[in-house]
Amino acid sequence: MPRPETSQNKKKSPYFKRIATAVLGIPLLVLLIYYGTPLHFWLLVTGCILLGLVEFYQIMAQANIRCFSLLGLGLGLLTSIAFQSESVAMPASLVMSLAVIVIFLGYLFSFHDLSTVIPELFCTMGGVFYVAWLLGHLVWIRRLPHGKALIFYLLLVVWAGDTFAFYTGRQIGKHRLSPRISPKKTIEGSIGGIAGSVFISVIAHFTFLQSISLGNCIFLGFFLNIFGQLGDLAESLLKRGAGVKDSGKVLPGHGGILDRIDGVIFASPALFYYAAASLPMYRLR
């Protein structure tokens, strides 16, 4: 006869799911980034964009805001294709300009209740900008010299910051960082996250990223962590506004894809533009 599940087992279950997902997912991600071609990486990013858009529009639905989700998904895919183009700025800028016009046209020729048009229109558009446009910068980073190393670096710095922030906040956190948006986050945890990102950034400099100076790595660890934390809070803001706990269930123990990459969404354009502006060796091919 099966043993009844105790409250202790219930508490452990999400933890073990989280570990199991990480143990299976991280090696696959590493192999794909390291051995995969730019096309393989683009397919990975595109998959994340489309899943992220589905979750975004589901969050909006929970907030009773109807969106043109199919139109948003189509424009998200088109945005990702534009990022894959050989020319960097022009195709993506063109697509985003067209996206605004197309979304407006969709509502001009629809029969939606005019009293709901404004939130629906801007939420449809917001999903494309928030998920597809920001996350698409990963494709541009991958195309930079040492692009693979930069992708690994970005993920390590952002996710290490998350981990350090979690455990620091759990051990010594007392002062709430943003009680209205994310009550469990603390100022102490935030500081621990910054320290963790800077530490990992310095380790990266001495191991696989010697092309970036130690001073730049120290600054980037701080800089990317700040954007990562802002991305985390931004997604929490959306979920809090809609009254949902997780953006989805695609990653057991972690929630949805947006729950896992919320910091990366904000940090990826920050890394790309910092590299393009301040690090001459990272000029685009």
N, C-alpha and C positions, 0 to 999 in steps of 0.2 A: 504494500500500500504506500503510495507516494507521501512523503513527509510534507505537512502543510508549510507554506511559506511564512516565515516569521517576519516581524517588522524589521529585524536586523538584516535579513536576506534582502528585503525590499530596498533597504537603504544602500546595500552593497551593489545591487544589480546595475543601476545606472553607471556606477564607477567602473565596474568590470566591462560594461558595454563600451564605455569611453576608451578604456585601455585597449580593448580588442580592436576597435575601429582604428586607433592610432597605430597599433602593431601591424595591422594589415595594410592600412592606407599609406603610411609614410614611406615604406620601402618602394611601393609601386610608384608613388609620386617622384621619389628620388630617381628611380630607374628611368621613368618617362622623361624627366627634365634632362638627365645626364646623357642618356643614349638616344633620346628622340631627336628628330629633325625639327627645324622651325615650324614645319607644317603640323607635326604631331603636337607641338606645344600650342600652336594656334587652335587646334581642335579641342585641346584641354580647356583653354581659356574660353572658347566659344561655348563649350558645354556648361562651364561655370556661369557664364553670362545668361544663357537661356534658363538654367535652373534658378539662378538668382532672380531673374525677372518674373518667373512663375511664382516664386515665394513672395516677391514684392507685391504683386497684384493680389495674391491671396491675403496678405496683410491688409491691403486696402479694402478688400471685400469684407474682412472682419470689422473694419471701421465703417462699414456701410457706404463705401465709396466705390461705385461701379466704374471700371476702366475699360477701354478698348484693348484688352489684353493681347488678342491676336495681332492687332496692329503694332502694339508695343514690342511683341516678340519678333515680328518681322523686321521692324526698324532696329532692334537690338542685334539681330543677325547681320543686317546690312552694315551696321556700325562696326561690328567685329571684322567683316570682310574688308572694310575700308582701312582698318588698322593693319591688315595684312598686305596692303598695297606697297609697292616699292617706294613710291613717294610718300614722305612722312605726313606732312601737315595737310596738304590740299584735299585728298580724298575724305579723310575723317571730318575735316571742317565742313566740306561740301555736304556730306551725309547728315551731319547734325543740323545744318541749316535747312536741308530738305525735310528732315524729320519734323521740325517745328511746323513747316508749311503743310506737310501731309497730315499731321495730327489735327491741325485746324480744319483742313479740308474735310477730313473724316467726320468732324462734328457739324460742319456747315451743311453736309448732305445727309445727315442722319435725322432720325425722328426722336431724339432724346428730349426729355423734359428740360426746357431751357433753365429752369431753376437749379438744376444739378450740373449744368454744363461746365461751370468754372472749376469745381473740385475734380470732376471726372477728367476734364481735358488736361489740367496741370498735373494730375497724378499719373496719367498715361505718359505724358512727356517726362515727368520727374523720374519714372522708372528707367527710361532709356538713358537719361543723363547720369543718374546715380549709379546704375549697375553697368551698363554697356560702355558708356564713355569713360568713366573712371577706371574700370577694370581693364579696358582695352589697352591701357598704357603698359600692361605687362608684356604685350606683344612687341611694343617698341623697345622696352628694356631688353628683351631677349635678342633683339637685332643689333644692340650695341656691341662693340668689342668686349670680349669676356662676358657676354650676355648670360651664359649659363651660371657663371659665378655670381653675377649680380642678382639673378633670380633666387638662387640659394641664400644669398646674403639677406635679401629682403625678407624672405620667409622666416629665416632664423631670427633676425632681429625683432620682427613683429611678434612672432609666436613665443620667443623667449621672454619678451616683455610681458606678454599675457600671463605666462606661467609664473614669473617672478612676482608680478602684481597680485596674482591669486594667493600665493603662499605667504607673501609678506602681509597682505591684508588680513589673511586668516589668522596669522600669529599675533600681529601687533596692531592691526587696524582699529582705530577708535573714532576718527573724525570722518564723517561722511563726505564724499567728494561731490556727489550730485544726488541727494536723497529723493528729489522729485522724479528723476529719470531712471536712476539705477541705485536703489537703496543699499545694495551690498558692497558697492565700490567705496573705497576709502582713500583719503589723501596719502596715508602711509603706504597703501598698496600701489598707488600711482607712482610715488617716489621709488618704491622697490622695483616697479616695472621699468622705469627710466634707467635705474642702476643696472638692471639685468640686460637691457638692450645695449647699453654702452659697453658692458663687460663682454657680451657676445660679439659686438662689433670689433672690439680690440682683438679678441681671439681670432676673428676672421682675418684681420689684417696680418697677423703673424702666421697664418696657416695657408689660406687659399686666395687672399685678396690683397697681395702686396702691391698691386697696381694703384691702390688708393692709399694715400699717406696716412700715418697714424693720427695726425691732427684731424684730417677729414673724417676718418672712421669714428673718432670720439664724437665729433659734432653730429655725424650722420646717425649714430646710435641714439643720441638725444632727439634729434630732429624727426627721425622716422617713428620713434616711440610716441612722440607727441601727436603726430598725425594718426598713428595706429589707435591711440586712446580716443581721439576725437571720432574716428570711424566707429569704434565700439559704442561710444555714447550716442552717435547718430542713429545706429541701428536700434539701440535700446529706446531711443526717442520714438521711433516708428512703432515698435512693438508695444510700448507703454501707451501710445495714443490709440492703438487698436485693441488693447486689452489682451494681447497674446504673450505666451511665455517664450516660445521658440518660433523661428521663422518657418520651420518645416521639420521633417523627420527623416530626411534622406541619409543622414549620418547618425547611426545609433549611438546614443550617449552624448552626442554633440549638438543635436538639433538639425537645423537646416544648413544649406551651403552658405547663406548669408551670416549665420551665427559663427561659422568657422573663418570666413574671409572678410568680416566687416572691417577689421583693422587694415588688411591688405588693400581694400578698395580705396581708402584714403591715402595710404602710404605709397602705393605704386606711382601715381603721378608726381608725388613729392620727390621720390627718388629719381624719376626720369628727368624732371626739369632741373633738379639740383645738379645731376650729372652733366646735362647738356649745357648748363650755364657756368658751372664752376670747375668741371674736370675736363680739360681739353682732350685727354686721351680717349674720352668716351664720345667723341663726335660720331654721328651716324654714318654708317657705311654708304 
